[in-house]
Amino acid sequence: MRAIELDEALTGMNELKRALMAKEKATDLFAQVRGNGLASTLGTIEQGFGGELSNPNIASRSAHLL
């Protein structure tokens, strides 16, 4: 499993925002990044110990993004 890069996450968020706004399901307030929070969260997902990831599967990784 590869790491989620900040630029990749921001691109995905912006694409989702545009799609939802086109359907009038979101406003400009959707997906606003505050400070360093997203970068910190993505870093936490990639943490591990002894060569093992703390979040080895997609379910545990995605839980950090909610």
N, C-alpha and C positions, 0 to 999 in steps of 0.2 A: 504494500500500500504506500503510495507516495504522499509527501507532505502537501498541505494546502498552502499555497503562496498568497500573501496579502493582495497582490495585484490581481490575481485570479479571482479571489473572493470579491473584491470590489467590482470587478468587471461583471461577475455574475449577479451581484446585487443590483447594479445599475441596469442590466438587461431585464431583470425581473421587474424592477421599478417602472421602466418604460412600458413593458407589456401590461402591467396592472393599471398604470395610469391611462393607457389607451382604452382600456375596458372600463374606466372610471371606478376601479376597485381600490385605488390608492391615491394619496395626495403627495405633494412635494415633500412632506414630512417623512414619508416612508424611506427607510434605509439611510437615514442620516447617521454618519459616523461621528461618534463623540470621543475626542481625545485619542488615546492609544489603546482603547478597549478591545477593538477587534484584533489588532496585532498581538496583544497580550493573550487573548483567548486562543488564537491560532497557535501561539507558542506553547500554551498549556496542553493543547491536544497532542503535541509532538513530544512531550516529556516522557521519560522512561527511566528505568533503573536496571543495571546489570545487563544491558543489551536488549531488554524487553520493553516494548511500549506500554505505557500505562493505559492507553486506550487502543487496543489491538484490532478492534473491529469498527465497522461503520456506525453501528448503533451507539456505541459508547462515545465515539467521536462526535456524532451529530448532537448528542445530548448536551454537549458543551456549548453548542451554538444557539440553543433555545433560550 
